[in-house]
Amino acid sequence: MSAPSQVLTDLDARRRRVKFRSWHRGMLETDLLLGRFADAEIEKLSESELDDFEALLEALDRDVFAWMTGETPIPQVYDTLLFRKIVAFHAKADPSRL
């Protein structure tokens, strides 16, 4: 396998893992927030955005949910462009927030 093909294969495998983990977190609300975003956007994410997504997946469900709903401020380490993309994705999907 050539080097570019290997990179694509590794990236595809990484995207599949992130997508699976997004839907299997443990808290239904967080599964829905992260899983729906992953289903719609995972193929468009860069490697650095995947890094941010994987870091976000390490955070506790209740914390991620509280950050996404604005209940608590998001720590700087998680306040990434990716996190803002996830929030914007759901804001657009909810007609009452437009």
C-alpha positions as CSV (number, residue, x, y, z in Angstrom):
1,M,0.0,0.0,0.0
2,S,1.4,3.4,-0.9
3,A,2.0,6.1,1.7
4,P,-1.0,8.3,0.7
5,S,-3.3,5.3,0.7
6,Q,-2.1,4.3,4.1
7,V,-2.7,7.8,5.4
8,L,-6.3,7.8,4.0
9,T,-6.9,4.4,5.5
10,D,-5.6,5.5,8.9
11,L,-7.8,8.6,8.8
12,D,-10.9,6.6,7.8
13,A,-10.3,4.2,10.6
14,R,-9.9,7.1,13.0
15,R,-13.1,8.7,11.8
16,R,-15.0,5.4,12.3
17,R,-13.7,5.1,15.8
18,V,-14.7,8.7,16.7
19,K,-18.1,8.2,15.2
20,F,-18.6,4.9,17.2
21,R,-17.4,6.5,20.4
22,S,-19.7,9.5,19.8
23,W,-22.8,7.3,19.9
24,H,-21.6,5.1,22.8
25,R,-20.8,7.4,25.6
26,G,-23.2,6.3,28.2
27,M,-25.5,9.3,28.6
28,L,-28.2,9.4,25.9
29,E,-28.3,13.2,25.7
30,T,-24.5,13.4,25.0
31,D,-24.8,10.5,22.6
32,L,-27.4,12.4,20.6
33,L,-25.4,15.7,20.6
34,L,-22.1,14.2,19.6
35,G,-23.4,11.3,17.5
36,R,-25.7,13.3,15.3
37,F,-22.8,15.8,14.6
38,A,-20.5,12.9,13.9
39,D,-22.9,11.3,11.4
40,A,-23.3,14.6,9.5
41,E,-19.8,16.0,9.7
42,I,-17.2,13.4,10.4
43,E,-16.0,13.1,6.8
44,K,-15.4,16.9,6.6
45,L,-13.2,17.1,9.7
46,S,-9.4,17.6,9.5
47,E,-6.9,15.7,11.4
48,S,-6.5,18.5,14.0
49,E,-10.3,18.6,14.4
50,L,-10.3,14.9,14.9
51,D,-7.7,15.5,17.6
52,D,-10.0,17.9,19.3
53,F,-13.0,15.6,18.9
54,E,-11.0,12.7,20.5
55,A,-10.0,15.0,23.4
56,L,-13.7,16.0,23.9
57,L,-14.6,12.3,24.0
58,E,-12.4,11.9,27.0
59,A,-14.4,14.4,29.0
60,L,-17.2,13.3,31.3
61,D,-20.7,13.2,29.7
62,R,-22.2,15.4,32.3
63,D,-19.5,18.1,31.7
64,V,-19.9,18.0,27.9
65,F,-23.7,18.3,28.2
66,A,-23.4,21.2,30.6
67,W,-20.9,23.0,28.3
68,M,-23.1,22.4,25.3
69,T,-26.2,23.7,27.0
70,G,-24.4,26.7,28.4
71,E,-25.1,25.5,32.0
72,T,-21.4,25.9,32.8
73,P,-18.6,27.7,31.0
74,I,-16.5,25.5,28.8
75,P,-12.9,25.1,30.0
76,Q,-10.4,26.8,27.7
77,V,-8.8,23.4,26.7
78,Y,-12.1,22.3,25.2
79,D,-13.1,25.6,23.8
80,T,-12.0,24.8,20.2
81,L,-13.3,25.5,16.8
82,L,-14.6,22.0,16.7
83,F,-16.7,22.5,19.9
84,R,-18.1,25.7,18.4
85,K,-19.0,23.8,15.2
86,I,-20.9,21.2,17.2
87,V,-22.8,23.8,19.1
88,A,-23.6,25.7,15.9
89,F,-24.7,22.5,14.2
90,H,-27.3,21.9,16.9
91,A,-28.4,25.5,17.0
92,K,-29.2,25.4,13.3
93,A,-30.9,22.0,13.6
94,D,-33.3,23.4,16.3
95,P,-35.8,25.8,14.6
96,S,-36.7,27.5,17.9
97,R,-33.1,28.8,18.1
98,L,-32.9,30.3,14.7
